[in-house]
Amino acid sequence: MRSTGRWLTLTARRGYNPHDPPIRTPMTPVRRFFVADLNAKGELRAEAEYRYEQLEQVPGAADLISTFSAAVWRSPEEFETPLHPRNRRLTLRWRASAATSGIATVRNAEDLASLSLLCSGLDESADSITLKAYQQHLLAELRDTGYEPAFGLMELRRRPLVATVGFHPPPDATDQLLVALADRCFAAAFFRFLSLA
């Protein structure tokens, strides 16, 4: 059994004739992506693999994925959309840095709740530019503060990846859940848009 692109070639042990044509069946893509959570200094707090099927089981996640999918299909380069129709304070803003990567921010009114860097793995150069831009921002922000910026962001190799930095979570518990789900759900929508799942 061997993988050839998007196809899986099967060969039977019993009765196998090397002159017979191989049986080919479409491979089921691995429907997953990686999430890295970092603090404001750029230190890696956690890294985990997310499966689409598991994420969709979280209450509210399917609605967020649907909202973000519609938004990214309408405007893949840039958009802003509320996280919930009854709460216009919480919004996600997307800005592509390339066709396959970009930056998403979640805001609670004027407060920055989180910033997420999305790297698909389809264009290594675009991924690197996206990550380096934030690393340069960290270096500038932490200069002369007594804090040393971490470089965990640049060491993240698994793709597709969403790397999220948390800033100011909203006080309401329901809003906190929406903010916590937003980066993962947007990553699911964006990576599907790129046909990675």
NORWO-V187156 format. One record per helix or strand of 2 or more residues. SS is the DSSP state (2 for helix, 1 for strand). FROM is the first residue (numbers start at 0). LEN is the number of residues. If there is no record, write none. Layout:
ss & from & len
SS & FROM & LEN
SS & FROM & LEN
This chain:
ss & from & len
1 & 1 & 3
1 & 6 & 4
1 & 22 & 4
1 & 31 & 7
1 & 43 & 8
2 & 51 & 4
2 & 60 & 14
1 & 77 & 7
1 & 86 & 12
1 & 100 & 8
1 & 110 & 9
2 & 123 & 19
2 & 151 & 4
1 & 160 & 6
2 & 172 & 21
